[in-house]
Amino acid sequence: MLTLAIDTATPTLVVGLADGDRVLAEAGVPSGTRHAELLTPTVTDVLTRAGVALADVGRLVVGLGPGPYTGLRVGIVTAAALGDVVGAPVHGVCSLDAVGDGPRVVVTDARRKEVYWRAYDGAPLAGPGVGRPEELDLPDLPVVGDARFAERLGRGVAPAEVTTAGLLRAVPAGPPAPLTPLYLRRPDAVPNVVRKPVTR
């Protein structure tokens, strides 16, 4: 079955197409906060390189985060819309599950000088969570993910990112669950609700 995988939880936009477990084409695009602008062209590029039409896709996998509000919404809404167009199920996965494999602690940039993290010992062991690296009490396992946090964690961090293969491995058995984003905290931008007095 052809699977289209999408993740917008990190500053690197990931789109991949796989036939079973075999990745046919993949793109990792450094996009910062430009996921909305770059996602559709990247999907088109990956499908073209794989020689596959969107109508041939049998299922979709999308990262649910944790990540920033806007980035997650772009990926989830796009995956849901594409699934509706082709009549394919859309499976949501924790994006941290798609980073590395085996026993490990995954850390990714959560902004605000914090990291998102999750620990695994064959299966998820703890997390997902968010916090300042120097304040986390993480299990004694290899750490993978964003190596910029090694000094603040006081541990080595092997560089690793979300991959198409990782997204495929993270799909749970059974039918798709509702696509609920993992925000873990309030959005960076919140509406100003201060009311001004009415003058007459």
PyRosetta script that sets phi, psi and omega in degrees:
from pyrosetta import init, pose_from_sequence

init()
pose = pose_from_sequence("MLTLAIDTATPTLVVGLADGDRVLAEAGVPSGTRHAELLTPTVTDVLTRAGVALADVGRLVVGLGPGPYTGLRVGIVTAAALGDVVGAPVHGVCSLDAVGDGPRVVVTDARRKEVYWRAYDGAPLAGPGVGRPEELDLPDLPVVGDARFAERLGRGVAPAEVTTAGLLRAVPAGPPAPLTPLYLRRPDAVPNVVRKPVTR")
pose.set_psi(1, 137.7)
pose.set_omega(1, 177.9)
pose.set_phi(2, -82.4)
pose.set_psi(2, 129.0)
pose.set_omega(2, -179.2)
pose.set_phi(3, -121.8)
pose.set_psi(3, 129.3)
pose.set_omega(3, 173.5)
pose.set_phi(4, -99.8)
pose.set_psi(4, 123.3)
pose.set_omega(4, -177.5)
pose.set_phi(5, -112.8)
pose.set_psi(5, 137.7)
pose.set_omega(5, -177.2)
pose.set_phi(6, -137.0)
pose.set_psi(6, 136.1)
pose.set_omega(6, 171.7)
pose.set_phi(7, -141.4)
pose.set_psi(7, 129.3)
pose.set_omega(7, 179.1)
pose.set_phi(8, -127.0)
pose.set_psi(8, 26.3)
pose.set_omega(8, -176.1)
pose.set_phi(9, -83.0)
pose.set_psi(9, -17.9)
pose.set_omega(9, -177.2)
pose.set_phi(10, -122.8)
pose.set_psi(10, 172.9)
pose.set_omega(10, 177.7)
pose.set_phi(11, -64.6)
pose.set_psi(11, -10.4)
pose.set_omega(11, 174.9)
pose.set_phi(12, -102.9)
pose.set_psi(12, 113.5)
pose.set_omega(12, 177.0)
pose.set_phi(13, -72.8)
pose.set_psi(13, 127.9)
pose.set_omega(13, -179.7)
pose.set_phi(14, -118.3)
pose.set_psi(14, 127.2)
pose.set_omega(14, 173.9)
pose.set_phi(15, -134.9)
pose.set_psi(15, 132.6)
pose.set_omega(15, 178.8)
pose.set_phi(16, -145.9)
pose.set_psi(16, 157.4)
pose.set_omega(16, 176.0)
pose.set_phi(17, -126.2)
pose.set_psi(17, 132.4)
pose.set_omega(17, -178.5)
pose.set_phi(18, -131.9)
pose.set_psi(18, 149.5)
pose.set_omega(18, 171.8)
pose.set_phi(19, -109.9)
pose.set_psi(19, 104.1)
pose.set_omega(19, -169.6)
pose.set_phi(20, 65.5)
pose.set_psi(20, -124.8)
pose.set_omega(20, 178.0)
pose.set_phi(21, -93.6)
pose.set_psi(21, -3.8)
pose.set_omega(21, -175.7)
pose.set_phi(22, -90.3)
pose.set_psi(22, 117.9)
pose.set_omega(22, 180.0)
pose.set_phi(23, -77.3)
pose.set_psi(23, 121.8)
pose.set_omega(23, -179.0)
pose.set_phi(24, -89.0)
pose.set_psi(24, -36.9)
pose.set_omega(24, 179.6)
pose.set_phi(25, -158.2)
pose.set_psi(25, 147.0)
pose.set_omega(25, -177.9)
pose.set_phi(26, -151.2)
pose.set_psi(26, 145.5)
pose.set_omega(26, 175.1)
pose.set_phi(27, -133.8)
pose.set_psi(27, 132.2)
pose.set_omega(27, 171.4)
pose.set_phi(28, -118.0)
pose.set_psi(28, 106.0)
pose.set_omega(28, -171.3)
pose.set_phi(29, -109.8)
pose.set_psi(29, 113.6)
pose.set_omega(29, 174.3)
pose.set_phi(30, -62.1)
pose.set_psi(30, 112.9)
pose.set_omega(30, -171.1)
pose.set_phi(31, -128.1)
pose.set_psi(31, -3.7)
pose.set_omega(31, 179.1)
pose.set_phi(32, 53.8)
pose.set_psi(32, -114.4)
pose.set_omega(32, 179.2)
pose.set_phi(33, -107.6)
pose.set_psi(33, 19.9)
pose.set_omega(33, -176.1)
pose.set_phi(34, -101.0)
pose.set_psi(34, 26.7)
pose.set_omega(34, -178.4)
pose.set_phi(35, -57.2)
pose.set_psi(35, -43.0)
pose.set_omega(35, -177.1)
pose.set_phi(36, -60.7)
pose.set_psi(36, -36.9)
pose.set_omega(36, -178.7)
pose.set_phi(37, -74.7)
pose.set_psi(37, -35.2)
pose.set_omega(37, -169.7)
pose.set_phi(38, -101.2)
pose.set_psi(38, -15.4)
pose.set_omega(38, -172.2)
pose.set_phi(39, -64.3)
pose.set_psi(39, -53.2)
pose.set_omega(39, -176.8)
pose.set_phi(40, -61.2)
pose.set_psi(40, -46.1)
pose.set_omega(40, 176.2)
pose.set_phi(41, -61.3)
pose.set_psi(41, -32.9)
pose.set_omega(41, 179.7)
pose.set_phi(42, -70.6)
pose.set_psi(42, -40.5)
pose.set_omega(42, 175.6)
pose.set_phi(43, -59.6)
pose.set_psi(43, -46.3)
pose.set_omega(43, 179.4)
pose.set_phi(44, -59.8)
pose.set_psi(44, -43.1)
pose.set_omega(44, 179.9)
pose.set_phi(45, -63.0)
pose.set_psi(45, -44.8)
pose.set_omega(45, -178.7)
pose.set_phi(46, -64.6)
pose.set_psi(46, -44.5)
pose.set_omega(46, 178.4)
pose.set_phi(47, -61.9)
pose.set_psi(47, -41.0)
pose.set_omega(47, 179.8)
pose.set_phi(48, -64.1)
pose.set_psi(48, -45.6)
pose.set_omega(48, -179.5)
pose.set_phi(49, -64.5)
pose.set_psi(49, -30.8)
pose.set_omega(49, 178.9)
pose.set_phi(50, -83.4)
pose.set_psi(50, -10.6)
pose.set_omega(50, -178.3)
pose.set_phi(51, 69.7)
pose.set_psi(51, 36.6)
pose.set_omega(51, -174.6)
pose.set_phi(52, -126.1)
pose.set_psi(52, 141.6)
pose.set_omega(52, 174.0)
pose.set_phi(53, -88.9)
pose.set_psi(53, 149.6)
pose.set_omega(53, 178.2)
pose.set_phi(54, -55.2)
pose.set_psi(54, -36.2)
pose.set_omega(54, -178.8)
pose.set_phi(55, -62.4)
pose.set_psi(55, -19.2)
pose.set_omega(55, -179.7)
pose.set_phi(56, -83.5)
pose.set_psi(56, -11.1)
pose.set_omega(56, -177.5)
pose.set_phi(57, -70.4)
pose.set_psi(57, 129.6)
pose.set_omega(57, -177.0)
pose.set_phi(58, -97.5)
pose.set_psi(58, -19.6)
pose.set_omega(58, 175.4)
pose.set_phi(59, -160.7)
pose.set_psi(59, 162.0)
pose.set_omega(59, 176.8)
pose.set_phi(60, -125.4)
pose.set_psi(60, 150.7)
pose.set_omega(60, 174.4)
pose.set_phi(61, -127.6)
pose.set_psi(61, 133.5)
pose.set_omega(61, -179.5)
pose.set_phi(62, -134.0)
pose.set_psi(62, 138.3)
pose.set_omega(62, 175.4)
pose.set_phi(63, -73.3)
pose.set_psi(63, 131.7)
pose.set_omega(63, -178.9)
pose.set_phi(64, -97.4)
pose.set_psi(64, 4.4)
pose.set_omega(64, -177.5)
pose.set_phi(65, 101.5)
pose.set_psi(65, -166.7)
pose.set_omega(65, 13.0)
pose.set_phi(66, -70.7)
pose.set_psi(66, 152.3)
pose.set_omega(66, 180.0)
pose.set_phi(67, -178.5)
pose.set_psi(67, -176.6)
pose.set_omega(67, -178.7)
pose.set_phi(68, -70.5)
pose.set_psi(68, 149.6)
pose.set_omega(68, -174.6)
pose.set_phi(69, -51.9)
pose.set_psi(69, -56.3)
pose.set_omega(69, -174.2)
pose.set_phi(70, -65.0)
pose.set_psi(70, -44.3)
pose.set_omega(70, 179.9)
pose.set_phi(71, -59.1)
pose.set_psi(71, -45.1)
pose.set_omega(71, -179.9)
pose.set_phi(72, -64.0)
pose.set_psi(72, -43.8)
pose.set_omega(72, -178.6)
pose.set_phi(73, -60.1)
pose.set_psi(73, -41.3)
pose.set_omega(73, -179.6)
pose.set_phi(74, -58.5)
pose.set_psi(74, -50.0)
pose.set_omega(74, -178.1)
pose.set_phi(75, -65.6)
pose.set_psi(75, -45.0)
pose.set_omega(75, -176.2)
pose.set_phi(76, -68.2)
pose.set_psi(76, -45.5)
pose.set_omega(76, -179.7)
pose.set_phi(77, -64.3)
pose.set_psi(77, -41.0)
pose.set_omega(77, 179.2)
pose.set_phi(78, -64.4)
pose.set_psi(78, -45.7)
pose.set_omega(78, 179.4)
pose.set_phi(79, -61.7)
pose.set_psi(79, -43.1)
pose.set_omega(79, 179.4)
pose.set_phi(80, -62.8)
pose.set_psi(80, -41.5)
pose.set_omega(80, 179.8)
pose.set_phi(81, -65.7)
pose.set_psi(81, -43.7)
pose.set_omega(81, 178.5)
pose.set_phi(82, -64.0)
pose.set_psi(82, -39.2)
pose.set_omega(82, 176.7)
pose.set_phi(83, -60.6)
pose.set_psi(83, -41.0)
pose.set_omega(83, 177.3)
pose.set_phi(84, -63.7)
pose.set_psi(84, -41.7)
pose.set_omega(84, -177.2)
pose.set_phi(85, -61.4)
pose.set_psi(85, -44.0)
pose.set_omega(85, -175.2)
pose.set_phi(86, -98.6)
pose.set_psi(86, -1.2)
pose.set_omega(86, -179.8)
pose.set_phi(87, 68.2)
pose.set_psi(87, 36.5)
pose.set_omega(87, -177.2)
pose.set_phi(88, -113.0)
pose.set_psi(88, 146.8)
pose.set_omega(88, 176.7)
pose.set_phi(89, -68.4)
pose.set_psi(89, 150.4)
pose.set_omega(89, 178.8)
pose.set_phi(90, -120.5)
pose.set_psi(90, 117.8)
pose.set_omega(90, -179.8)
pose.set_phi(91, -100.8)
pose.set_psi(91, 128.1)
pose.set_omega(91, 175.3)
pose.set_phi(92, -95.7)
pose.set_psi(92, 142.4)
pose.set_omega(92, 178.7)
pose.set_phi(93, -135.6)
pose.set_psi(93, 154.6)
pose.set_omega(93, 171.8)
pose.set_phi(94, -68.1)
pose.set_psi(94, 124.0)
pose.set_omega(94, -176.8)
pose.set_phi(95, -60.6)
pose.set_psi(95, -31.6)
pose.set_omega(95, 179.2)
pose.set_phi(96, -64.0)
pose.set_psi(96, -29.6)
pose.set_omega(96, 178.9)
pose.set_phi(97, -64.0)
pose.set_psi(97, -20.3)
pose.set_omega(97, -175.7)
pose.set_phi(98, -94.1)
pose.set_psi(98, 8.5)
pose.set_omega(98, -179.9)
pose.set_phi(99, -107.8)
pose.set_psi(99, 114.4)
pose.set_omega(99, 179.5)
pose.set_phi(100, 70.8)
pose.set_psi(100, -173.9)
pose.set_omega(100, 175.1)
pose.set_phi(101, -154.5)
pose.set_psi(101, 168.7)
pose.set_omega(101, -178.1)
pose.set_phi(102, 77.4)
pose.set_psi(102, -174.8)
pose.set_omega(102, 177.6)
pose.set_phi(103, -61.7)
pose.set_psi(103, 128.1)
pose.set_omega(103, -175.3)
pose.set_phi(104, -172.3)
pose.set_psi(104, 165.3)
pose.set_omega(104, 165.5)
pose.set_phi(105, -116.0)
pose.set_psi(105, 127.7)
pose.set_omega(105, 178.6)
pose.set_phi(106, -100.6)
pose.set_psi(106, 132.6)
pose.set_omega(106, 174.2)
pose.set_phi(107, -128.2)
pose.set_psi(107, 134.3)
pose.set_omega(107, 175.5)
pose.set_phi(108, -133.0)
pose.set_psi(108, 161.2)
pose.set_omega(108, -176.4)
pose.set_phi(109, -70.0)
pose.set_psi(109, 122.3)
pose.set_omega(109, 177.5)
pose.set_phi(110, -104.7)
pose.set_psi(110, 7.3)
pose.set_omega(110, -174.6)
pose.set_phi(111, 63.8)
pose.set_psi(111, -178.3)
pose.set_omega(111, -178.7)
pose.set_phi(112, 53.0)
pose.set_psi(112, 28.6)
pose.set_omega(112, -179.2)
pose.set_phi(113, 62.4)
pose.set_psi(113, 29.4)
pose.set_omega(113, -180.0)
pose.set_phi(114, -123.5)
pose.set_psi(114, 167.9)
pose.set_omega(114, 175.3)
pose.set_phi(115, -125.7)
pose.set_psi(115, 150.1)
pose.set_omega(115, 163.4)
pose.set_phi(116, -88.1)
pose.set_psi(116, 144.3)
pose.set_omega(116, -178.3)
pose.set_phi(117, -146.4)
pose.set_psi(117, 156.9)
pose.set_omega(117, 171.6)
pose.set_phi(118, -157.4)
pose.set_psi(118, 142.8)
pose.set_omega(118, -179.2)
pose.set_phi(119, -111.0)
pose.set_psi(119, 145.9)
pose.set_omega(119, -177.4)
pose.set_phi(120, -135.2)
pose.set_psi(120, 140.1)
pose.set_omega(120, 171.7)
pose.set_phi(121, -135.7)
pose.set_psi(121, 66.1)
pose.set_omega(121, -172.1)
pose.set_phi(122, 89.9)
pose.set_psi(122, -39.8)
pose.set_omega(122, 175.5)
pose.set_phi(123, -138.2)
pose.set_psi(123, 167.3)
pose.set_omega(123, 177.4)
pose.set_phi(124, -55.2)
pose.set_psi(124, 130.9)
pose.set_omega(124, -175.3)
pose.set_phi(125, -107.5)
pose.set_psi(125, -39.4)
pose.set_omega(125, 179.8)
pose.set_phi(126, -156.8)
pose.set_psi(126, 153.8)
pose.set_omega(126, -179.3)
pose.set_phi(127, 87.9)
pose.set_psi(127, -174.4)
pose.set_omega(127, 8.5)
pose.set_phi(128, -73.8)
pose.set_psi(128, 152.0)
pose.set_omega(128, 178.7)
pose.set_phi(129, -145.2)
pose.set_psi(129, 175.8)
pose.set_omega(129, 178.1)
pose.set_phi(130, -139.3)
pose.set_psi(130, 140.0)
pose.set_omega(130, 179.3)
pose.set_phi(131, -178.4)
pose.set_psi(131, 173.2)
pose.set_omega(131, 176.9)
pose.set_phi(132, -74.7)
pose.set_psi(132, 130.6)
pose.set_omega(132, -174.0)
pose.set_phi(133, -52.2)
pose.set_psi(133, -42.9)
pose.set_omega(133, -176.1)
pose.set_phi(134, -70.8)
pose.set_psi(134, -11.9)
pose.set_omega(134, -178.6)
pose.set_phi(135, -102.3)
pose.set_psi(135, -4.0)
pose.set_omega(135, -176.3)
pose.set_phi(136, -83.0)
pose.set_psi(136, 139.7)
pose.set_omega(136, 174.1)
pose.set_phi(137, -106.5)
pose.set_psi(137, 84.0)
pose.set_omega(137, -173.6)
pose.set_phi(138, -89.2)
pose.set_psi(138, 150.9)
pose.set_omega(138, 176.3)
pose.set_phi(139, -59.4)
pose.set_psi(139, 156.3)
pose.set_omega(139, -179.2)
pose.set_phi(140, -81.1)
pose.set_psi(140, 75.8)
pose.set_omega(140, -179.9)
pose.set_phi(141, -133.2)
pose.set_psi(141, 160.3)
pose.set_omega(141, 175.3)
pose.set_phi(142, -57.3)
pose.set_psi(142, 142.2)
pose.set_omega(142, -179.7)
pose.set_phi(143, -107.1)
pose.set_psi(143, 131.7)
pose.set_omega(143, 178.4)
pose.set_phi(144, -130.1)
pose.set_psi(144, 158.8)
pose.set_omega(144, 177.6)
pose.set_phi(145, 130.3)
pose.set_psi(145, -127.5)
pose.set_omega(145, -175.8)
pose.set_phi(146, -85.8)
pose.set_psi(146, 104.0)
pose.set_omega(146, -174.1)
pose.set_phi(147, -67.4)
pose.set_psi(147, -13.0)
pose.set_omega(147, 178.7)
pose.set_phi(148, -64.3)
pose.set_psi(148, -16.1)
pose.set_omega(148, -177.2)
pose.set_phi(149, -96.4)
pose.set_psi(149, 5.4)
pose.set_omega(149, -176.5)
pose.set_phi(150, -57.3)
pose.set_psi(150, -48.2)
pose.set_omega(150, -177.2)
pose.set_phi(151, -62.5)
pose.set_psi(151, -43.7)
pose.set_omega(151, -178.7)
pose.set_phi(152, -71.3)
pose.set_psi(152, -27.3)
pose.set_omega(152, 175.4)
pose.set_phi(153, -79.7)
pose.set_psi(153, -22.0)
pose.set_omega(153, -175.2)
pose.set_phi(154, 72.9)
pose.set_psi(154, 23.3)
pose.set_omega(154, -178.2)
pose.set_phi(155, -146.9)
pose.set_psi(155, 155.0)
pose.set_omega(155, 175.0)
pose.set_phi(156, -69.3)
pose.set_psi(156, 145.1)
pose.set_omega(156, 178.2)
pose.set_phi(157, -127.7)
pose.set_psi(157, 115.2)
pose.set_omega(157, 176.8)
pose.set_phi(158, -76.0)
pose.set_psi(158, 124.4)
pose.set_omega(158, -178.4)
pose.set_phi(159, -59.6)
pose.set_psi(159, 132.3)
pose.set_omega(159, 177.7)
pose.set_phi(160, -159.2)
pose.set_psi(160, 149.1)
pose.set_omega(160, -179.7)
pose.set_phi(161, -133.5)
pose.set_psi(161, 170.3)
pose.set_omega(161, 172.7)
pose.set_phi(162, -60.0)
pose.set_psi(162, 137.3)
pose.set_omega(162, 176.2)
pose.set_phi(163, -130.0)
pose.set_psi(163, 161.6)
pose.set_omega(163, 175.1)
pose.set_phi(164, -60.4)
pose.set_psi(164, -45.2)
pose.set_omega(164, 179.1)
pose.set_phi(165, -59.7)
pose.set_psi(165, -40.1)
pose.set_omega(165, 178.2)
pose.set_phi(166, -64.7)
pose.set_psi(166, -41.6)
pose.set_omega(166, 177.4)
pose.set_phi(167, -61.7)
pose.set_psi(167, -40.8)
pose.set_omega(167, 179.0)
pose.set_phi(168, -64.7)
pose.set_psi(168, -42.8)
pose.set_omega(168, 179.2)
pose.set_phi(169, -62.8)
pose.set_psi(169, -30.3)
pose.set_omega(169, -173.8)
pose.set_phi(170, -80.0)
pose.set_psi(170, -9.5)
pose.set_omega(170, -177.3)
pose.set_phi(171, -67.2)
pose.set_psi(171, 122.1)
pose.set_omega(171, 179.3)
pose.set_phi(172, -73.9)
pose.set_psi(172, 158.0)
pose.set_omega(172, 176.8)
pose.set_phi(173, -68.3)
pose.set_psi(173, 154.4)
pose.set_omega(173, 176.3)
pose.set_phi(174, 98.0)
pose.set_psi(174, -178.7)
pose.set_omega(174, -178.4)
pose.set_phi(175, -70.7)
pose.set_psi(175, 160.0)
pose.set_omega(175, -179.5)
pose.set_phi(176, -63.8)
pose.set_psi(176, 142.5)
pose.set_omega(176, 173.7)
pose.set_phi(177, -92.4)
pose.set_psi(177, 166.4)
pose.set_omega(177, 176.1)
pose.set_phi(178, -55.6)
pose.set_psi(178, 145.4)
pose.set_omega(178, -177.9)
pose.set_phi(179, -83.4)
pose.set_psi(179, 86.0)
pose.set_omega(179, -177.6)
pose.set_phi(180, -102.8)
pose.set_psi(180, 115.4)
pose.set_omega(180, -178.7)
pose.set_phi(181, -64.0)
pose.set_psi(181, 146.3)
pose.set_omega(181, 175.3)
pose.set_phi(182, -98.8)
pose.set_psi(182, 91.9)
pose.set_omega(182, -178.3)
pose.set_phi(183, -84.8)
pose.set_psi(183, -38.7)
pose.set_omega(183, 179.7)
pose.set_phi(184, 66.1)
pose.set_psi(184, -11.9)
pose.set_omega(184, 174.9)
pose.set_phi(185, -162.6)
pose.set_psi(185, 171.5)
pose.set_omega(185, -179.2)
pose.set_phi(186, -66.6)
pose.set_psi(186, 154.4)
pose.set_omega(186, 177.4)
pose.set_phi(187, -64.4)
pose.set_psi(187, 154.4)
pose.set_omega(187, 178.0)
pose.set_phi(188, -62.1)
pose.set_psi(188, -38.9)
pose.set_omega(188, -179.8)
pose.set_phi(189, -102.2)
pose.set_psi(189, 125.0)
pose.set_omega(189, 177.7)
pose.set_phi(190, -125.7)
pose.set_psi(190, 148.9)
pose.set_omega(190, -178.2)
pose.set_phi(191, -67.8)
pose.set_psi(191, 147.3)
pose.set_omega(191, 176.0)
pose.set_phi(192, -82.1)
pose.set_psi(192, 114.0)
pose.set_omega(192, -175.6)
pose.set_phi(193, -105.9)
pose.set_psi(193, 13.8)
pose.set_omega(193, 176.7)
pose.set_phi(194, -68.8)
pose.set_psi(194, 124.4)
pose.set_omega(194, -178.9)
pose.set_phi(195, -93.6)
pose.set_psi(195, 135.2)
pose.set_omega(195, 177.1)
pose.set_phi(196, -92.0)
pose.set_psi(196, 145.5)
pose.set_omega(196, 178.4)
pose.set_phi(197, -65.9)
pose.set_psi(197, 145.8)
pose.set_omega(197, 178.2)
pose.set_phi(198, -81.5)
pose.set_psi(198, 129.8)
pose.set_omega(198, 177.6)
pose.set_phi(199, -107.6)
pose.set_psi(199, 143.9)
pose.set_omega(199, -178.8)
pose.set_phi(200, -120.2)
pose.dump_pdb("model.pdb")
